[in-house]
Amino acid sequence: MKTFDVVVIGAGPGGYIAAIRAAQLKKSVAIVEMDKLGGVCLNRGCIPTKAVLKSAHAVHELADFKELGLDVELKGLDGAQAVKRAKGISDKVSKGIEFLMKKNKITVLRGFAKLKNSTTIEVQDASGKLENVGAKNIILATGAHYRSFPGLEHDGKRLIGAWEAIKMEQLPKSIGIIGAGAIGVEFAYFWNAFGVDVHIFELQKNLLPIEDTDSSKEVERAYKKYGIKMSLGVEKVSAKNNGNDVTITAIENGKTVDYKFEMGLIAVGMTGNIDGIGLEAAGVKTDRGFVQVNDMYQTSVPNIYAIGDLAGPPLLAHSASHEGVIAAEHLAGDKPHALDKMNVPGCTYCQPQVASVGYTERALKEKGIKYSVGKLPFQANGKAVASNETAGFVKTLLGEDGELLGAHIVGTQATELIHEYVLFRQMEGIDEEIFATVHPHPTLGEFLAESVMNAKGRSLNF
């Protein structure tokens, strides 16, 4: 039986990063994956969805070309081509992960992994052949799968989830989307741009309900302009496959209403892949669909770690990668810093994009924390006006001592701009430090400092 210092189960953005970091720390490492390297994120999630969103954004950009001096004509929309391109990109990036495994001398085992005990893993390959592998340490990174509820079950045909949605080359004429988190909102943007009649249903009162309310409302205004229908604050949503179409039923304003669509996307959350991987045999404890971990991502069995979606919220690829680094460093005897989940940025890649870190204004009010608000619309930013990218704003929430309690950006480059605020919070900066930082002009980014100034009543350009 082959034995390794570390065996990682699952090669998504958490698993393969954990494997690389462990190898850098001079550990012998194997990684087990039953599908393509890169996991859901690379093959059915983050990367291919961003590819189709680029196609959607190009459709909207065409409307502005005449004003920019370009006389172009849109001759047609080819959703199948957009999806094929996305698949090709995923395949290319997956090969890049294979290269990284070879570069770092990580053994790749193809198959389904199951814990036999705390130091032995059974790997079953596609032919059914079994192989036992020994491990001094194990990192579980098996990810998550769709949640379902009575009346909201995926059938993979007309009632689909995100993984089927990203592979769908023949787009429907109409689709109802249940759930207005990042997945639902992003697919709505893509499908709408390519001519699909889209209707979003959400139990909460706003799109992107975990975001700051101002951010949610900004996206709602944009979606109304696009012609995307929204039923927000509804009750008791259910979906039924009728064979030739789908019925989505919801209670709106106290009345039961039925809607008919060609298909339905159910995007109501995820739960950890904890079944069938031998957690009980190894003595690993779980709680409400996820593996229990401490702040170093150790499970109830000290030499077994769990990271990423398997270990619970936030279910984000960049969080999983960072958790993988922490786990690898800890098992190697280092003393990594624990992850502050309030410093994990959230990003939604529709247009306008949404990015945030820290508290929402709503949360600060609920907690009774005193704060000041700085908020500047991109309509007042010279670079944004010159680039014809004026949608959205920068909003900062400062504490009494000038600390950044929360930051919220909506706009065409929001997910690229949020990094400065994440670093600012991680380094426990105060307002005076960002005032003293020279920001290049003209840029969208100069409003990051200007918003903090605005919160302190000293905005110079607004």
Secondary structure, 3 states (H helix, E strand, C coil): CEEEEEEEECCCCCHHHHHHHHHHCCCCEEEEECCCCCHHHHHHCHHHHHHHHHHHHHHHHHCCCCCCCCCCCCCCCCHHHHHHHHHHHHHHHHHHHHHHHHHCCCEEEECEEEECCCCEEEEECCCCCEEEEEEEEEEECCCEEECCECCECCCCCCEECHHHHCCCCCCCCEEEEECCCHHHHHHHHHHHHCCCEEEEEECCCCCCCCCCHHHHHHHHHHHHHHCCEEEECCEEEEEEECCCCEEEEEEECCEEEEEEECEEEECCCEEECCCCCCHHHHCCCEECCEECCCCCCECCCCCEEECHHHHCCCCCHHHHHHHHHHHHHHHCCCCCCCCCHHHCCEEECCCCEEEEEECCHHHHHHHCCCCEEEEEEHHHCHHHHHHCCCCCEEEEEECCCCEEEEEEEEECCHHHHHHHHHHHHHCCCEHHHHHCCCCCCCCCCHHHHHHHHHHCCCCCCC
